[in-house]
Amino acid sequence: MESGLNLGQMFVVGFLGCEVGLDHWLARALADDQLGGVILFARNVDGSVQNIESPRQLMQLVAGLRQFAASPPLIAIDQEGGRICRLTQKSGFLASRSAMELAGEGVEATARAADQMAAELARYGINLNFAPVVDLNLNPDNPIIGRHQRSFGVDPALVAAHARVFIEAHHRWGIGCCLKHFPGHGSAGRDSHLGFVDTTEQWQAIELEPYRQLLAAGYADGIMTAHLINRRLDPSGLPVTLSPAMVTGQLRRALGFDGVVFSDDLQMRAISAGWSYAEAVQRAVLAGVDVVVVGNNLCPTEDAVREGIKAIEALLASGRIEPQRLNCSLARIARLKAMITGQQPWNFPVPPTT
């Protein structure tokens, strides 16, 4: 790297294919660019198989990815349960239930289901789950949260209690978690996969409460930013992922979060409709994001890692960002990986209050 920093660690990317050979661009990114991690999908947006066909194939794929990597990678997945489930029963994996279903049976049901889920993820070498959702179900007609039963409910204390046991189960199996979607997607009326979503009028301050409660208990894995616009929180009208006022101001300073901030997929239309990929990477990093997520299914590209690194290096060359700021991100990423591998204890020490 020209900067001397392992900037590839600041990316988690998706890819097409159920196997990766030596000549695959992802193998080169893992080996040469020290890519921080990969995200696995069962199917692409067109319904075709993207990464996961069967248990045996998945185990071989993950083992191969680890062999190519210059440093241990994050192997990430969106395994919430119910509709948002990449390891499906149809493909030979365990059945799962949605957050709403589990919430109806109580916290103990969530704890049991999460333990079973985490054990399965660990079996296949997956070490980061982009879950649980801590959005409040304030709009049952929300097309991406409410209708898919992804929320544990409307009460922030209840949501935090379910999220806590979900996280603790994953920690027992050596898997990191990522709360989403900051600062709250449950009240929204539209889907940010499809374009700009302004929640200025719908969003409620209570949507921050699950984050406050979990952070107060010591949670320090990861939080994913939403691509939402909220002019009450940031009058600039920038999507949260690109907003210094939201990521550095609200999440870091006001809430005191010092874990890894992950972006939601930068290829979603809420971002790609307004900014080029390089601009989006730069704005996200300047906002305070530690890890840029590129799903590579909405707009597959083999250059996402290299072009993303170049975009950050351009920030350094122009003096728009200091090396120390990037070193802080790299330190957070390294700490999360150390917790996943058992080199550091999980930072969740405070007994539950709910």
Contacts in CASP RR format, 6 or more apart in sequence:
PFRMAT RR
TARGET T0000
AUTHOR 0000-0000-0000
METHOD contacts of the structure
MODEL  1
MESGLNLGQMFVVGFLGCEVGLDHWLARALADDQLGGVILFARNVDGSVQ
NIESPRQLMQLVAGLRQFAASPPLIAIDQEGGRICRLTQKSGFLASRSAM
ELAGEGVEATARAADQMAAELARYGINLNFAPVVDLNLNPDNPIIGRHQR
SFGVDPALVAAHARVFIEAHHRWGIGCCLKHFPGHGSAGRDSHLGFVDTT
EQWQAIELEPYRQLLAAGYADGIMTAHLINRRLDPSGLPVTLSPAMVTGQ
LRRALGFDGVVFSDDLQMRAISAGWSYAEAVQRAVLAGVDVVVVGNNLCP
TEDAVREGIKAIEALLASGRIEPQRLNCSLARIARLKAMITGQQPWNFPV
PPTT
1 7 0 8 1.000
1 309 0 8 1.000
1 313 0 8 1.000
2 313 0 8 1.000
3 312 0 8 1.000
3 313 0 8 1.000
3 316 0 8 1.000
3 323 0 8 1.000
3 326 0 8 1.000
5 323 0 8 1.000
5 326 0 8 1.000
5 327 0 8 1.000
5 330 0 8 1.000
6 34 0 8 1.000
6 71 0 8 1.000
6 330 0 8 1.000
7 308 0 8 1.000
7 309 0 8 1.000
7 312 0 8 1.000
7 313 0 8 1.000
7 326 0 8 1.000
8 29 0 8 1.000
8 33 0 8 1.000
8 34 0 8 1.000
8 35 0 8 1.000
8 36 0 8 1.000
8 305 0 8 1.000
8 309 0 8 1.000
9 34 0 8 1.000
9 35 0 8 1.000
9 36 0 8 1.000
9 71 0 8 1.000
9 330 0 8 1.000
9 333 0 8 1.000
9 334 0 8 1.000
10 36 0 8 1.000
10 285 0 8 1.000
10 290 0 8 1.000
10 291 0 8 1.000
10 292 0 8 1.000
10 312 0 8 1.000
10 326 0 8 1.000
10 329 0 8 1.000
10 330 0 8 1.000
10 333 0 8 1.000
11 35 0 8 1.000
11 36 0 8 1.000
11 37 0 8 1.000
11 291 0 8 1.000
11 292 0 8 1.000
11 293 0 8 1.000
11 294 0 8 1.000
11 304 0 8 1.000
11 305 0 8 1.000
11 308 0 8 1.000
11 309 0 8 1.000
12 36 0 8 1.000
12 37 0 8 1.000
12 38 0 8 1.000
12 39 0 8 1.000
12 74 0 8 1.000
12 76 0 8 1.000
12 262 0 8 1.000
12 291 0 8 1.000
12 292 0 8 1.000
12 293 0 8 1.000
12 294 0 8 1.000
13 26 0 8 1.000
13 29 0 8 1.000
13 35 0 8 1.000
13 37 0 8 1.000
13 38 0 8 1.000
13 39 0 8 1.000
13 293 0 8 1.000
13 294 0 8 1.000
13 295 0 8 1.000
13 296 0 8 1.000
13 304 0 8 1.000
13 305 0 8 1.000
14 26 0 8 1.000
14 38 0 8 1.000
14 39 0 8 1.000
14 40 0 8 1.000
14 41 0 8 1.000
14 51 0 8 1.000
14 294 0 8 1.000
14 295 0 8 1.000
14 296 0 8 1.000
14 297 0 8 1.000
15 24 0 8 1.000
15 25 0 8 1.000
15 26 0 8 1.000
15 38 0 8 1.000
15 51 0 8 1.000
15 296 0 8 1.000
15 300 0 8 1.000
16 44 0 8 1.000
16 50 0 8 1.000
16 51 0 8 1.000
16 296 0 8 1.000
16 297 0 8 1.000
16 300 0 8 1.000
17 49 0 8 1.000
17 50 0 8 1.000
17 51 0 8 1.000
18 49 0 8 1.000
18 50 0 8 1.000
18 51 0 8 1.000
18 52 0 8 1.000
18 53 0 8 1.000
18 57 0 8 1.000
18 61 0 8 1.000
19 57 0 8 1.000
19 60 0 8 1.000
19 61 0 8 1.000
20 26 0 8 1.000
20 27 0 8 1.000
20 61 0 8 1.000
20 64 0 8 1.000
20 65 0 8 1.000
20 68 0 8 1.000
21 27 0 8 1.000
21 68 0 8 1.000
22 68 0 8 1.000
25 302 0 8 1.000
26 35 0 8 1.000
26 38 0 8 1.000
26 65 0 8 1.000
26 68 0 8 1.000
27 68 0 8 1.000
29 35 0 8 1.000
29 305 0 8 1.000
29 306 0 8 1.000
30 37 0 8 1.000
30 38 0 8 1.000
30 65 0 8 1.000
30 68 0 8 1.000
30 69 0 8 1.000
30 70 0 8 1.000
30 73 0 8 1.000
31 68 0 8 1.000
31 69 0 8 1.000
31 70 0 8 1.000
32 70 0 8 1.000
33 305 0 8 1.000
33 306 0 8 1.000
33 309 0 8 1.000
34 70 0 8 1.000
34 71 0 8 1.000
35 69 0 8 1.000
35 73 0 8 1.000
35 305 0 8 1.000
36 71 0 8 1.000
36 73 0 8 1.000
36 74 0 8 1.000
36 291 0 8 1.000
36 333 0 8 1.000
37 69 0 8 1.000
37 73 0 8 1.000
37 74 0 8 1.000
37 75 0 8 1.000
37 76 0 8 1.000
38 65 0 8 1.000
38 73 0 8 1.000
38 74 0 8 1.000
38 75 0 8 1.000
38 76 0 8 1.000
39 76 0 8 1.000
39 77 0 8 1.000
39 78 0 8 1.000
39 130 0 8 1.000
39 293 0 8 1.000
39 295 0 8 1.000
40 50 0 8 1.000
40 51 0 8 1.000
40 52 0 8 1.000
40 58 0 8 1.000
40 61 0 8 1.000
40 75 0 8 1.000
40 76 0 8 1.000
40 77 0 8 1.000
40 86 0 8 1.000
40 126 0 8 1.000
41 50 0 8 1.000
41 51 0 8 1.000
41 52 0 8 1.000
41 78 0 8 1.000
41 86 0 8 1.000
41 295 0 8 1.000
41 297 0 8 1.000
42 49 0 8 1.000
42 50 0 8 1.000
42 51 0 8 1.000
42 52 0 8 1.000
42 85 0 8 1.000
42 86 0 8 1.000
42 87 0 8 1.000
42 88 0 8 1.000
42 91 0 8 1.000
43 49 0 8 1.000
43 50 0 8 1.000
44 50 0 8 1.000
44 297 0 8 1.000
45 297 0 8 1.000
45 298 0 8 1.000
50 297 0 8 1.000
51 58 0 8 1.000
51 61 0 8 1.000
52 58 0 8 1.000
52 61 0 8 1.000
52 86 0 8 1.000
52 87 0 8 1.000
52 91 0 8 1.000
53 91 0 8 1.000
54 91 0 8 1.000
54 92 0 8 1.000
55 91 0 8 1.000
55 92 0 8 1.000
55 93 0 8 1.000
55 124 0 8 1.000
58 87 0 8 1.000
58 124 0 8 1.000
59 123 0 8 1.000
59 124 0 8 1.000
59 125 0 8 1.000
62 75 0 8 1.000
62 124 0 8 1.000
62 125 0 8 1.000
62 126 0 8 1.000
65 73 0 8 1.000
65 75 0 8 1.000
66 72 0 8 1.000
66 73 0 8 1.000
66 75 0 8 1.000
66 125 0 8 1.000
72 337 0 8 1.000
72 341 0 8 1.000
74 127 0 8 1.000
74 128 0 8 1.000
74 336 0 8 1.000
74 337 0 8 1.000
74 340 0 8 1.000
75 125 0 8 1.000
75 126 0 8 1.000
75 127 0 8 1.000
75 128 0 8 1.000
76 126 0 8 1.000
76 127 0 8 1.000
76 128 0 8 1.000
76 129 0 8 1.000
76 130 0 8 1.000
77 86 0 8 1.000
77 87 0 8 1.000
77 121 0 8 1.000
77 126 0 8 1.000
77 128 0 8 1.000
77 129 0 8 1.000
77 130 0 8 1.000
78 84 0 8 1.000
78 86 0 8 1.000
78 129 0 8 1.000
78 130 0 8 1.000
78 131 0 8 1.000
79 85 0 8 1.000
79 86 0 8 1.000
79 87 0 8 1.000
79 96 0 8 1.000
79 117 0 8 1.000
79 121 0 8 1.000
79 126 0 8 1.000
79 129 0 8 1.000
79 131 0 8 1.000
80 98 0 8 1.000
80 99 0 8 1.000
80 131 0 8 1.000
80 132 0 8 1.000
80 133 0 8 1.000
80 150 0 8 1.000
81 96 0 8 1.000
81 97 0 8 1.000
81 98 0 8 1.000
81 99 0 8 1.000
81 113 0 8 1.000
81 117 0 8 1.000
81 131 0 8 1.000
82 96 0 8 1.000
82 97 0 8 1.000
82 98 0 8 1.000
82 101 0 8 1.000
82 149 0 8 1.000
83 98 0 8 1.000
83 148 0 8 1.000
83 149 0 8 1.000
83 150 0 8 1.000
84 131 0 8 1.000
84 148 0 8 1.000
84 150 0 8 1.000
85 96 0 8 1.000
87 93 0 8 1.000
87 94 0 8 1.000
87 96 0 8 1.000
87 120 0 8 1.000
87 121 0 8 1.000
87 124 0 8 1.000
89 95 0 8 1.000
89 96 0 8 1.000
93 120 0 8 1.000
94 116 0 8 1.000
94 117 0 8 1.000
94 120 0 8 1.000
96 113 0 8 1.000
96 117 0 8 1.000
97 113 0 8 1.000
98 148 0 8 1.000
98 149 0 8 1.000
98 150 0 8 1.000
99 110 0 8 1.000
99 132 0 8 1.000
99 133 0 8 1.000
99 149 0 8 1.000
99 150 0 8 1.000
99 151 0 8 1.000
99 152 0 8 1.000
99 153 0 8 1.000
99 162 0 8 1.000
100 137 0 8 1.000
100 146 0 8 1.000
100 149 0 8 1.000
100 150 0 8 1.000
100 151 0 8 1.000
100 152 0 8 1.000
100 153 0 8 1.000
101 149 0 8 1.000
102 109 0 8 1.000
102 110 0 8 1.000
102 113 0 8 1.000
102 152 0 8 1.000
102 162 0 8 1.000
103 110 0 8 1.000
103 152 0 8 1.000
103 153 0 8 1.000
103 158 0 8 1.000
103 162 0 8 1.000
106 162 0 8 1.000
107 161 0 8 1.000
107 162 0 8 1.000
107 165 0 8 1.000
110 152 0 8 1.000
110 162 0 8 1.000
110 165 0 8 1.000
110 166 0 8 1.000
111 165 0 8 1.000
111 166 0 8 1.000
111 168 0 8 1.000
111 169 0 8 1.000
114 165 0 8 1.000
114 166 0 8 1.000
114 168 0 8 1.000
114 169 0 8 1.000
114 170 0 8 1.000
115 169 0 8 1.000
115 172 0 8 1.000
115 173 0 8 1.000
117 129 0 8 1.000
117 169 0 8 1.000
117 170 0 8 1.000
118 129 0 8 1.000
118 169 0 8 1.000
118 170 0 8 1.000
118 172 0 8 1.000
118 173 0 8 1.000
118 174 0 8 1.000
118 175 0 8 1.000
119 173 0 8 1.000
121 127 0 8 1.000
121 129 0 8 1.000
121 170 0 8 1.000
121 173 0 8 1.000
121 175 0 8 1.000
122 173 0 8 1.000
122 174 0 8 1.000
122 175 0 8 1.000
126 175 0 8 1.000
127 174 0 8 1.000
127 175 0 8 1.000
127 176 0 8 1.000
127 340 0 8 1.000
128 175 0 8 1.000
128 176 0 8 1.000
128 177 0 8 1.000
128 178 0 8 1.000
128 340 0 8 1.000
129 170 0 8 1.000
129 175 0 8 1.000
129 176 0 8 1.000
129 177 0 8 1.000
129 178 0 8 1.000
130 178 0 8 1.000
130 180 0 8 1.000
130 224 0 8 1.000
130 262 0 8 1.000
131 166 0 8 1.000
131 177 0 8 1.000
131 178 0 8 1.000
131 180 0 8 1.000
132 152 0 8 1.000
132 162 0 8 1.000
132 163 0 8 1.000
132 166 0 8 1.000
132 167 0 8 1.000
132 177 0 8 1.000
132 179 0 8 1.000
133 145 0 8 1.000
133 150 0 8 1.000
133 151 0 8 1.000
133 152 0 8 1.000
133 179 0 8 1.000
133 180 0 8 1.000
133 181 0 8 1.000
134 152 0 8 1.000
134 159 0 8 1.000
134 160 0 8 1.000
134 163 0 8 1.000
134 179 0 8 1.000
134 180 0 8 1.000
134 184 0 8 1.000
134 210 0 8 1.000
134 211 0 8 1.000
134 214 0 8 1.000
135 145 0 8 1.000
135 150 0 8 1.000
135 151 0 8 1.000
135 180 0 8 1.000
135 181 0 8 1.000
135 184 0 8 1.000
135 185 0 8 1.000
135 186 0 8 1.000
135 207 0 8 1.000
136 151 0 8 1.000
136 153 0 8 1.000
136 154 0 8 1.000
136 155 0 8 1.000
136 156 0 8 1.000
136 159 0 8 1.000
136 184 0 8 1.000
136 186 0 8 1.000
136 187 0 8 1.000
136 204 0 8 1.000
136 206 0 8 1.000
136 207 0 8 1.000
136 210 0 8 1.000
137 145 0 8 1.000
137 146 0 8 1.000
137 151 0 8 1.000
137 152 0 8 1.000
137 153 0 8 1.000
137 154 0 8 1.000
137 186 0 8 1.000
138 154 0 8 1.000
138 186 0 8 1.000
138 187 0 8 1.000
138 202 0 8 1.000
138 204 0 8 1.000
138 207 0 8 1.000
139 145 0 8 1.000
139 146 0 8 1.000
139 186 0 8 1.000
139 187 0 8 1.000
139 188 0 8 1.000
139 189 0 8 1.000
139 202 0 8 1.000
140 146 0 8 1.000
140 147 0 8 1.000
141 147 0 8 1.000
141 189 0 8 1.000
142 185 0 8 1.000
142 186 0 8 1.000
142 187 0 8 1.000
142 188 0 8 1.000
142 189 0 8 1.000
143 189 0 8 1.000
143 190 0 8 1.000
143 191 0 8 1.000
144 150 0 8 1.000
144 185 0 8 1.000
144 188 0 8 1.000
144 191 0 8 1.000
144 192 0 8 1.000
144 193 0 8 1.000
145 151 0 8 1.000
145 185 0 8 1.000
145 186 0 8 1.000
145 188 0 8 1.000
146 186 0 8 1.000
151 159 0 8 1.000
151 186 0 8 1.000
152 158 0 8 1.000
152 159 0 8 1.000
152 162 0 8 1.000
152 163 0 8 1.000
153 159 0 8 1.000
156 206 0 8 1.000
156 207 0 8 1.000
156 209 0 8 1.000
156 210 0 8 1.000
156 213 0 8 1.000
157 209 0 8 1.000
157 213 0 8 1.000
157 354 0 8 1.000
158 354 0 8 1.000
159 210 0 8 1.000
160 209 0 8 1.000
160 210 0 8 1.000
160 213 0 8 1.000
160 214 0 8 1.000
160 354 0 8 1.000
161 352 0 8 1.000
161 354 0 8 1.000
163 179 0 8 1.000
163 210 0 8 1.000
163 214 0 8 1.000
164 214 0 8 1.000
164 217 0 8 1.000
164 219 0 8 1.000
164 348 0 8 1.000
164 352 0 8 1.000
164 354 0 8 1.000
166 177 0 8 1.000
167 176 0 8 1.000
167 177 0 8 1.000
167 214 0 8 1.000
167 219 0 8 1.000
167 221 0 8 1.000
167 348 0 8 1.000
168 348 0 8 1.000
170 176 0 8 1.000
170 177 0 8 1.000
171 177 0 8 1.000
171 346 0 8 1.000
171 348 0 8 1.000
174 340 0 8 1.000
174 342 0 8 1.000
175 340 0 8 1.000
176 221 0 8 1.000
176 222 0 8 1.000
176 336 0 8 1.000
176 339 0 8 1.000
176 340 0 8 1.000
177 221 0 8 1.000
177 222 0 8 1.000
178 221 0 8 1.000
178 222 0 8 1.000
178 223 0 8 1.000
178 224 0 8 1.000
178 260 0 8 1.000
178 262 0 8 1.000
179 210 0 8 1.000
179 211 0 8 1.000
179 214 0 8 1.000
179 219 0 8 1.000
179 221 0 8 1.000
179 222 0 8 1.000
179 223 0 8 1.000
179 224 0 8 1.000
180 223 0 8 1.000
180 224 0 8 1.000
180 226 0 8 1.000
180 264 0 8 1.000
181 224 0 8 1.000
181 225 0 8 1.000
181 226 0 8 1.000
181 228 0 8 1.000
181 264 0 8 1.000
182 211 0 8 1.000
182 223 0 8 1.000
182 224 0 8 1.000
182 225 0 8 1.000
182 226 0 8 1.000
182 240 0 8 1.000
182 246 0 8 1.000
182 251 0 8 1.000
183 203 0 8 1.000
183 207 0 8 1.000
183 208 0 8 1.000
183 211 0 8 1.000
183 226 0 8 1.000
183 228 0 8 1.000
183 230 0 8 1.000
183 233 0 8 1.000
183 240 0 8 1.000
183 246 0 8 1.000
183 250 0 8 1.000
183 251 0 8 1.000
184 199 0 8 1.000
184 203 0 8 1.000
184 207 0 8 1.000
184 208 0 8 1.000
184 226 0 8 1.000
184 228 0 8 1.000
185 192 0 8 1.000
185 199 0 8 1.000
185 226 0 8 1.000
185 228 0 8 1.000
186 207 0 8 1.000
187 199 0 8 1.000
187 202 0 8 1.000
187 203 0 8 1.000
187 204 0 8 1.000
187 207 0 8 1.000
188 197 0 8 1.000
188 199 0 8 1.000
188 202 0 8 1.000
188 203 0 8 1.000
188 228 0 8 1.000
189 197 0 8 1.000
189 199 0 8 1.000
189 202 0 8 1.000
190 197 0 8 1.000
191 197 0 8 1.000
192 226 0 8 1.000
192 227 0 8 1.000
192 228 0 8 1.000
192 239 0 8 1.000
192 264 0 8 1.000
192 268 0 8 1.000
192 269 0 8 1.000
192 270 0 8 1.000
193 268 0 8 1.000
193 269 0 8 1.000
193 270 0 8 1.000
193 298 0 8 1.000
194 269 0 8 1.000
194 270 0 8 1.000
195 268 0 8 1.000
195 269 0 8 1.000
195 270 0 8 1.000
195 273 0 8 1.000
196 229 0 8 1.000
196 239 0 8 1.000
196 269 0 8 1.000
196 270 0 8 1.000
196 273 0 8 1.000
197 227 0 8 1.000
197 228 0 8 1.000
197 229 0 8 1.000
197 270 0 8 1.000
198 228 0 8 1.000
198 229 0 8 1.000
198 230 0 8 1.000
198 231 0 8 1.000
199 228 0 8 1.000
199 229 0 8 1.000
199 230 0 8 1.000
200 229 0 8 1.000
200 230 0 8 1.000
200 231 0 8 1.000
200 232 0 8 1.000
203 228 0 8 1.000
203 230 0 8 1.000
203 232 0 8 1.000
203 233 0 8 1.000
208 255 0 8 1.000
211 223 0 8 1.000
211 251 0 8 1.000
211 255 0 8 1.000
211 257 0 8 1.000
212 255 0 8 1.000
213 353 0 8 1.000
213 354 0 8 1.000
215 255 0 8 1.000
215 256 0 8 1.000
215 257 0 8 1.000
216 350 0 8 1.000
217 348 0 8 1.000
217 350 0 8 1.000
217 352 0 8 1.000
217 353 0 8 1.000
218 347 0 8 1.000
218 348 0 8 1.000
218 349 0 8 1.000
218 350 0 8 1.000
219 347 0 8 1.000
219 348 0 8 1.000
220 257 0 8 1.000
220 258 0 8 1.000
220 259 0 8 1.000
220 347 0 8 1.000
220 348 0 8 1.000
221 259 0 8 1.000
221 260 0 8 1.000
221 336 0 8 1.000
221 339 0 8 1.000
221 346 0 8 1.000
222 259 0 8 1.000
222 260 0 8 1.000
222 261 0 8 1.000
222 262 0 8 1.000
222 336 0 8 1.000
223 251 0 8 1.000
223 257 0 8 1.000
223 259 0 8 1.000
223 260 0 8 1.000
223 261 0 8 1.000
223 262 0 8 1.000
224 261 0 8 1.000
224 262 0 8 1.000
224 263 0 8 1.000
224 264 0 8 1.000
224 293 0 8 1.000
225 240 0 8 1.000
225 241 0 8 1.000
225 246 0 8 1.000
225 247 0 8 1.000
225 251 0 8 1.000
225 261 0 8 1.000
225 262 0 8 1.000
225 263 0 8 1.000
225 264 0 8 1.000
225 289 0 8 1.000
226 239 0 8 1.000
226 240 0 8 1.000
226 241 0 8 1.000
226 264 0 8 1.000
227 239 0 8 1.000
227 240 0 8 1.000
227 241 0 8 1.000
227 264 0 8 1.000
227 268 0 8 1.000
227 270 0 8 1.000
227 271 0 8 1.000
228 239 0 8 1.000
228 240 0 8 1.000
228 270 0 8 1.000
229 237 0 8 1.000
229 238 0 8 1.000
229 239 0 8 1.000
229 240 0 8 1.000
230 237 0 8 1.000
230 240 0 8 1.000
230 246 0 8 1.000
231 237 0 8 1.000
233 245 0 8 1.000
233 246 0 8 1.000
233 250 0 8 1.000
234 240 0 8 1.000
234 243 0 8 1.000
234 245 0 8 1.000
234 246 0 8 1.000
236 243 0 8 1.000
236 245 0 8 1.000
237 243 0 8 1.000
238 245 0 8 1.000
238 246 0 8 1.000
238 283 0 8 1.000
238 287 0 8 1.000
239 270 0 8 1.000
239 271 0 8 1.000
240 246 0 8 1.000
240 247 0 8 1.000
241 247 0 8 1.000
241 263 0 8 1.000
241 264 0 8 1.000
241 266 0 8 1.000
241 271 0 8 1.000
241 284 0 8 1.000
241 287 0 8 1.000
241 289 0 8 1.000
242 271 0 8 1.000
242 275 0 8 1.000
242 280 0 8 1.000
242 283 0 8 1.000
242 284 0 8 1.000
242 287 0 8 1.000
243 287 0 8 1.000
244 286 0 8 1.000
244 287 0 8 1.000
244 288 0 8 1.000
246 287 0 8 1.000
247 261 0 8 1.000
247 287 0 8 1.000
247 288 0 8 1.000
247 289 0 8 1.000
248 287 0 8 1.000
248 288 0 8 1.000
251 257 0 8 1.000
251 261 0 8 1.000
252 258 0 8 1.000
252 261 0 8 1.000
252 288 0 8 1.000
258 332 0 8 1.000
259 290 0 8 1.000
259 332 0 8 1.000
259 335 0 8 1.000
259 336 0 8 1.000
260 290 0 8 1.000
260 291 0 8 1.000
260 332 0 8 1.000
260 333 0 8 1.000
260 336 0 8 1.000
261 288 0 8 1.000
261 289 0 8 1.000
261 290 0 8 1.000
261 291 0 8 1.000
262 289 0 8 1.000
262 290 0 8 1.000
262 291 0 8 1.000
262 293 0 8 1.000
263 284 0 8 1.000
263 289 0 8 1.000
263 291 0 8 1.000
263 292 0 8 1.000
263 293 0 8 1.000
264 293 0 8 1.000
265 293 0 8 1.000
265 294 0 8 1.000
265 295 0 8 1.000
265 298 0 8 1.000
266 272 0 8 1.000
266 277 0 8 1.000
266 280 0 8 1.000
266 281 0 8 1.000
266 284 0 8 1.000
266 292 0 8 1.000
266 293 0 8 1.000
266 294 0 8 1.000
267 277 0 8 1.000
267 294 0 8 1.000
267 295 0 8 1.000
267 296 0 8 1.000
267 297 0 8 1.000
267 298 0 8 1.000
267 299 0 8 1.000
268 298 0 8 1.000
269 298 0 8 1.000
271 280 0 8 1.000
272 280 0 8 1.000
272 298 0 8 1.000
272 299 0 8 1.000
275 283 0 8 1.000
277 301 0 8 1.000
277 304 0 8 1.000
277 307 0 8 1.000
277 308 0 8 1.000
277 311 0 8 1.000
278 307 0 8 1.000
278 308 0 8 1.000
278 310 0 8 1.000
278 311 0 8 1.000
278 314 0 8 1.000
279 311 0 8 1.000
281 292 0 8 1.000
281 307 0 8 1.000
281 308 0 8 1.000
281 311 0 8 1.000
281 312 0 8 1.000
282 311 0 8 1.000
282 312 0 8 1.000
282 314 0 8 1.000
282 315 0 8 1.000
282 320 0 8 1.000
284 292 0 8 1.000
285 292 0 8 1.000
285 312 0 8 1.000
285 315 0 8 1.000
285 321 0 8 1.000
285 326 0 8 1.000
285 329 0 8 1.000
286 315 0 8 1.000
286 320 0 8 1.000
286 321 0 8 1.000
288 325 0 8 1.000
288 329 0 8 1.000
290 329 0 8 1.000
290 332 0 8 1.000
290 333 0 8 1.000
291 329 0 8 1.000
291 333 0 8 1.000
292 308 0 8 1.000
294 304 0 8 1.000
296 304 0 8 1.000
301 307 0 8 1.000
312 321 0 8 1.000
312 326 0 8 1.000
315 321 0 8 1.000
316 323 0 8 1.000
316 326 0 8 1.000
335 344 0 8 1.000
338 344 0 8 1.000
339 345 0 8 1.000
339 346 0 8 1.000
339 347 0 8 1.000
END
